[in-house]
């Protein structure tokens, strides 16, 4: 265990890892240089047999024009089997995302396996994540406080907004364990890439393999676009191999 002190919001045994592995040196910057981030990665992962892509039709960005790349800090929420009114009276809040924020390092991406219909994160929690240096969040579930997110400008991909709080209805089962996000596995330290088209969660063990082939594909795409802009005929374009 590191010297990070827990906040006592959840049982410390539910925190599976206290320090997420940092991204390999230079990887974040190199992914950011790709012209088409998730589209290129998706094509490469088809070739490599890696299932890692989530379309924006499933988990969409709450604000267009954002792009993030960083290591995953994970959290898993489950529905509580309690009467909501009793939880309210007892002030029994089962959520522990503040513990996740407490563990965050600048550049991390918070990845939540959550529940749809109830809020897995509100505006104040998001502001804590932003303050701690998290560059955004991927949430397989709902969030609330759309006006707060608009003010923050903090990028999030999720299943939509809800007014219904999760603090009485959800329970954080674990932090920095293996999670499933829209059918894609995410291990702490996996590299998350997201843009307007969707989300890619790249297994850490294969990130350099994916990156190098993505850069090759990117060069080919840029060369073809340059030829299109230069006015090459359809016949000339059809005869050239770009990647």
N, C-alpha and C positions, 0 to 999 in steps of 0.2 A: 504493500500500500504506500502511496506517496504521502507527503506531509499536508495534503489538502484536508481541511476539516469539513466533515459533513454538517448539514444544517439540521438534521434530525427530522426532516419531512417524511422520509421513508426509512424502513429498516436498512441499515448499512449493508446487510447481506444481499440486498437486491441490487446493489451497485456492483456489477460484474468486473468492471475495469475502471480504474481511477484516472488513467492517462491514455488518451487516444493516440495511436502512432501518428506522428507528423507525416505530411505528404513528402515523398522523396524530393530531394533538392531539384528545383527547376521545373518540376512537373506542372504545377499550377500555371506558371507563366506560359509554358509551351501549349497547354490546352487552350488558354485564352487567345493565343495567336491563330487558332483555327478559324477560317472564315465562317464555316457552318459547324458549330460546335456539336450539338446532339445528332444532327443528320449524318455527319461524317462518322461519328462514333458508332451510330446505329449500323451503318453500312459495314464498317470494319468488324463489328461484333457478329454480324451475320456470317462473315467469312471465317471468323475464329470460333464460332459455335458458342458464343457467350450470351446468355440471356440476361440482359441488364437494362433494357429500355422501357420506359413508361411514357406513353404519349400524353400530351397536354389535354387531350379529350378525357383522360382519366384523372390525372392530377394537373390542374391548370395553374398558371401563374396568376396571382391576384393583381399584378401590375405588369403590363407589357414592357418590353425593352430591357429587361434585366437578364444578366448572365452571371452565374456563379460557378466556381470550381473550388473544392476543398475536401478535407477528410471528414468522414461521418462520425458524429457523436450521436449515439442511438438511445431511444427510449421506447418502451412498450406500454401502452394503456389498454386496460380491459374494462368492460362494463361491470359495475358493482351490483351485487345481489343484496341491495338494501332498499328500504322504503325511503324515498326522497325526503318526505316531510320529517322523518325521524333523523336523517342525516343533518338536515338544516337545524333542527332543534338542538342536536348534540354538537353542532359545529364540527362535524366529522368530514373534513376535506381529505379525499383520498389521492389527490394529484400531487406529483412531486417534480414538476418540470424545473422548479427553482434549484433542485439538486443537480439537474443536468446543466443548467446555466452556471452553477457554481464550479463545475468541472471543466467548463469550456475554456479553450485557448483561442487566441485570435486566429481567424481563418477557418475555424470549424464550421461545419454545416450540421444543424440539428435535424435528425431524421427520426420521425415518430411513426410507429405503427399504432394507429389510433382507432377511434370509433366515429362513425358518421352520424350526424344528427345532434350530437352534443359537442361543446367546445373543448378542443384539446389544447388550446392556447388563446389567451386573451391579449388585449393590447398592452397591458402593463407587463405581462410576462415577456411579450415580444420586445418591449423596450429594455428589459433586463438582458435578454439575449443579445440585442444589439450593443448594449453597453459593455458586455463581457467580450465582445469582439467576434461573435458568431456572424457569419456573412449572410445567413439566411436559413430557411427551414423547408424541409420536405415533409409533409404531413398527410398520411393516409387516413384522412378523417376531416372533420370540420373545425373551423376556428370562429371566433367572434370579434366584435369591435372593428368593423371595416373602416370607420373614420380614423381610428387610432393608427391602423396600418397605413392608411393614405398619408397621414402626417409623418410617420416614421420613414416611409420609403424603403422599408426593409423587405427584401424579396422573400416570398413564400409561395410554394406550390402545394395545393390542397384540393379537397373535394367540395369546397365552397364554405359559405358563412352560415352561421346559425345564431339566434339570440339566446339559446339555451345553455346555461353554464354546465360545465362538466365536473365542477369541484365536488358536487354531491353525488354524481352519477358514475364517475370514472375512478379508476384506481391505477396508479403507476405500478406495474408488476415488476419492472426491472429497468435499469439504466445501463447502457453499454453492454447489452447482450446482443445476440443475433436477432434481427427483426425481419419481418416480411412486409414489404411496401408494394401494394398493388401487384402482388404475386412475384416480386423480385426480392431476393435475399440481400440483406445489407449487414455487413460485419463492421464493427467499429474500426475506423481507419480506412475503409474502402473509399475510393475517390468518387465524389458526387459532382456531376456536371449537369447543369440545368440552364435552359433558355426558354424562349417563347414556344418552342415546339414540344418540349417535354423534359424528361429527366433520364439521365444515365447513371447507374450505380456500378462502377467498375471494380471488380475484385482487386484488392491491393496487390496480390501476387502476380496479376497479369497487367498491371497498369502501364508498365513500360512497353510491353508488347503491343497493347492497344494504342498507346500514344505514337509510337514510331510508325505503325501502319496508317494511323490517322493523318499524320504529317505527310506521308507519301500520297495518300488520297487527296489531301488538301492541295498539294502542289499540282496534281493532275486536274482537279476541278478548276483551279485558278488559271492554268494554262488553257484549258478549253474555253473558259469565259473570255480570256484575252483574244483567242482566235475568233470567237463569236463577235466580239466587239470590233475586231479588225476587219470583219466582213467576209471571212472565208465562206465559200459556197457550201451548200448542204452536202454535195458530193465529197468535197475535201474534208469536211468535218467527220463524215461517215467513215473515211479511210484511216483516220488517225486514232491511235491508241493513247489514252491519257493516264490510265491507271489499271 
